[in-house]
Amino acid sequence: MSAVLPANPPAEASGRGRDPGLRHRLAERGIDSQLLLLVPAIIFVAGLFIYPFLYGLGLSFQPAKGGGPFADYQRFFSDAYQRDTIGKTLGLALPAAFLNVVASVPIAYRMRGRFRGKRTVTTLLVVPITLGTVLTAEGLLNYLGPTGWLNRILMGIGLVDGPIRLINNYWGVFFSLVITGFPFAFLLVLSYLSGIDPTLERAASTLGANWVQRFRRITLPLLAPGLATTFCLTFVLAFSVFPSAILVGDPTGETRVISIAAYQAAYEQYDYPFASTIAMIMGIVELLVIAVVLMWRSRLYTGSTGGKG
């Protein structure tokens, strides 16, 4: 005896039939229940980064002395003492970031292979990360100062008659940025180099390419996106220099960087809208440099970085 199916299924059954289809459509768009795990991170980013940025942006259009929403921006660029901080900061950050990236490439290229003592050498190269900016500046004062080890050695062997001035000027801050920024650049470049398939270079070697040709034609183009990203990160790190510019630099002269100008506006003049304006200008300059670097990367190489797998 055959069972007769109802013409209209119950509402619960029809609802269960539609749910899988809806879930599949959402999954095809990359939306699933796992996205809920991003909610705490989104709240954290919004609370600690997005809201302060929007608050500072709004504050920069509310000058304490009046004159319209762009009055503080006009005030900054019309004052040479304030405007020149952009050039001074770029003069420190760009060379330091470039040197860190260039110096890390050959070292990371050699370190990606296996050899005895690799872990020890890597540890020594990244030790400056643990020192911090203040301790690094103190070490530079003791080593490069007028009575430091370097000057005493140079005067002791008769190479110089008096101490060489390497701190409390441009070079003191530059050395500090190189010391603190190199470990980050090295680790990033090493990770990108490790992701390049080594069989590509071996294949080129079998075709007669020497190591210079292999590096120029294969490794460097594949490494270019990683170098651009590394440069951007190390540049942002160097552009926000503050303690070094005061401890081993000349904060009223050649190393009066833009972060010092923002600090003075906020905590010496108590002009928070003007300090927010300077902070916004810092962000704009950084974004412009990053945009130029990313454009260079897209012109040099547009493919993927490859991989081992």
RAUR-V595813 format. One record per backbone hydrogen bond with DSSP energy under -0.5 kcal/mol. CO is the residue of the C=O (numbers start at 0). NH is the residue of the N-H. E is the energy in kcal/mol with one decimal. If there is no record, write none. Layout:
((CO | NH | E) (CO | NH | E))
//
This chain:
((2 | 4 | -0.6) (6 | 8 | -0.6) (9 | 13 | -2.1) (10 | 14 | -2.2) (11 | 15 | -2.2) (12 | 16 | -1.6) (13 | 17 | -1.3) (14 | 18 | -1.7) (15 | 19 | -0.9) (16 | 20 | -0.6) (17 | 21 | -2.1) (18 | 22 | -2.7) (19 | 23 | -2.5) (20 | 24 | -2.2) (21 | 25 | -2.3) (22 | 26 | -2.5) (23 | 27 | -2.2) (24 | 28 | -0.9) (25 | 30 | -3.0) (26 | 29 | -1.7) (29 | 31 | -0.6) (31 | 34 | -1.6) (32 | 35 | -1.4) (33 | 36 | -1.7) (34 | 37 | -1.8) (35 | 38 | -1.2) (36 | 40 | -0.5) (37 | 41 | -2.8) (38 | 42 | -2.5) (39 | 43 | -2.3) (40 | 44 | -2.7) (41 | 45 | -2.7) (42 | 46 | -2.4) (43 | 47 | -2.3) (44 | 48 | -2.2) (44 | 49 | -1.9) (45 | 50 | -2.6) (48 | 52 | -2.0) (49 | 53 | -2.7) (50 | 54 | -2.7) (51 | 55 | -2.7) (52 | 56 | -2.6) (53 | 57 | -2.4) (54 | 58 | -2.3) (55 | 59 | -1.8) (56 | 60 | -0.6) (57 | 60 | -1.0) (58 | 61 | -1.8) (62 | 65 | -1.2) (67 | 70 | -1.5) (69 | 73 | -2.2) (70 | 74 | -2.3) (71 | 75 | -2.2) (72 | 76 | -2.1) (73 | 77 | -1.7) (74 | 78 | -0.8) (75 | 78 | -0.7) (77 | 79 | -0.7) (78 | 81 | -0.6) (78 | 82 | -3.2) (79 | 83 | -2.4) (81 | 84 | -1.3) (82 | 85 | -1.5) (82 | 86 | -0.6) (83 | 87 | -2.1) (84 | 88 | -2.2) (84 | 257 | -0.6) (85 | 89 | -2.5) (86 | 90 | -2.3) (87 | 91 | -0.8) (88 | 91 | -0.7) (88 | 92 | -3.1) (89 | 93 | -2.0) (91 | 95 | -1.6) (92 | 96 | -2.7) (93 | 97 | -2.5) (94 | 98 | -2.7) (95 | 99 | -2.3) (96 | 100 | -2.1) (97 | 101 | -2.7) (98 | 102 | -2.8) (99 | 103 | -1.5) (100 | 104 | -1.3) (101 | 105 | -0.8) (102 | 106 | -0.9) (103 | 107 | -2.9) (104 | 108 | -2.5) (105 | 109 | -1.7) (106 | 110 | -2.1) (107 | 111 | -1.2) (109 | 112 | -0.8) (114 | 117 | -1.4) (116 | 120 | -2.3) (117 | 121 | -2.5) (118 | 122 | -2.1) (119 | 123 | -2.2) (120 | 124 | -2.0) (121 | 125 | -1.5) (122 | 126 | -0.7) (125 | 128 | -1.6) (126 | 129 | -1.9) (126 | 130 | -0.6) (127 | 130 | -0.6) (127 | 131 | -1.1) (130 | 134 | -0.5) (131 | 135 | -1.9) (132 | 136 | -2.3) (133 | 137 | -2.2) (134 | 138 | -2.2) (135 | 139 | -2.1) (136 | 140 | -2.1) (137 | 141 | -2.0) (138 | 142 | -1.9) (139 | 143 | -3.1) (140 | 144 | -0.9) (141 | 148 | -1.0) (142 | 149 | -2.0) (143 | 165 | -0.7) (144 | 147 | -2.0) (147 | 151 | -2.1) (148 | 152 | -2.4) (149 | 153 | -2.6) (150 | 154 | -2.4) (151 | 155 | -1.9) (152 | 156 | -1.9) (153 | 158 | -2.1) (153 | 159 | -1.0) (154 | 157 | -0.5) (163 | 165 | -1.0) (168 | 172 | -1.3) (169 | 173 | -2.4) (170 | 174 | -2.7) (171 | 175 | -1.6) (172 | 176 | -2.3) (173 | 177 | -2.1) (174 | 178 | -2.4) (175 | 179 | -2.3) (176 | 180 | -1.8) (177 | 181 | -2.1) (178 | 182 | -0.6) (180 | 184 | -2.0) (181 | 185 | -3.1) (182 | 186 | -2.4) (183 | 187 | -2.2) (184 | 188 | -2.6) (185 | 189 | -2.6) (186 | 190 | -1.8) (187 | 191 | -2.1) (188 | 192 | -2.8) (189 | 193 | -2.1) (190 | 194 | -0.8) (191 | 194 | -0.6) (192 | 195 | -1.4) (196 | 199 | -1.4) (196 | 200 | -0.5) (197 | 201 | -1.7) (198 | 202 | -2.3) (199 | 203 | -1.9) (200 | 204 | -2.2) (201 | 205 | -1.8) (202 | 206 | -0.8) (203 | 208 | -2.2) (204 | 207 | -1.7) (209 | 213 | -2.5) (210 | 214 | -2.3) (211 | 215 | -2.6) (212 | 216 | -2.7) (213 | 217 | -1.8) (213 | 218 | -2.0) (214 | 219 | -3.4) (217 | 221 | -1.7) (218 | 222 | -2.1) (219 | 223 | -1.3) (222 | 226 | -2.5) (223 | 227 | -2.5) (224 | 228 | -2.1) (225 | 229 | -2.6) (226 | 230 | -2.7) (227 | 231 | -2.3) (228 | 232 | -2.3) (229 | 233 | -2.6) (230 | 234 | -2.5) (231 | 235 | -2.4) (232 | 236 | -2.0) (233 | 237 | -2.2) (234 | 238 | -3.0) (235 | 239 | -1.2) (237 | 240 | -1.5) (241 | 245 | -1.0) (242 | 245 | -0.8) (242 | 246 | -3.1) (243 | 247 | -2.1) (247 | 167 | -1.3) (247 | 168 | -1.2) (248 | 250 | -0.5) (249 | 252 | -2.0) (249 | 254 | -1.7) (252 | 255 | -1.6) (254 | 256 | -1.8) (256 | 259 | -0.5) (256 | 260 | -1.5) (257 | 261 | -2.0) (258 | 262 | -2.1) (259 | 263 | -2.7) (260 | 264 | -2.0) (261 | 265 | -1.9) (262 | 266 | -3.1) (263 | 267 | -1.5) (263 | 268 | -2.2) (264 | 270 | -3.3) (269 | 271 | -0.8) (270 | 274 | -2.1) (271 | 275 | -2.5) (272 | 276 | -2.0) (273 | 277 | -2.2) (274 | 278 | -2.1) (275 | 279 | -2.3) (276 | 280 | -2.2) (277 | 281 | -2.3) (278 | 282 | -2.0) (279 | 283 | -2.3) (280 | 284 | -2.5) (281 | 285 | -2.3) (282 | 286 | -2.4) (283 | 287 | -2.2) (284 | 288 | -2.2) (285 | 289 | -2.5) (286 | 290 | -2.4) (287 | 291 | -2.1) (288 | 292 | -2.3) (289 | 293 | -2.5) (290 | 294 | -2.1) (291 | 295 | -2.2) (292 | 296 | -2.1) (293 | 297 | -2.1) (294 | 298 | -1.7) (295 | 299 | -1.9) (296 | 300 | -2.5))
//
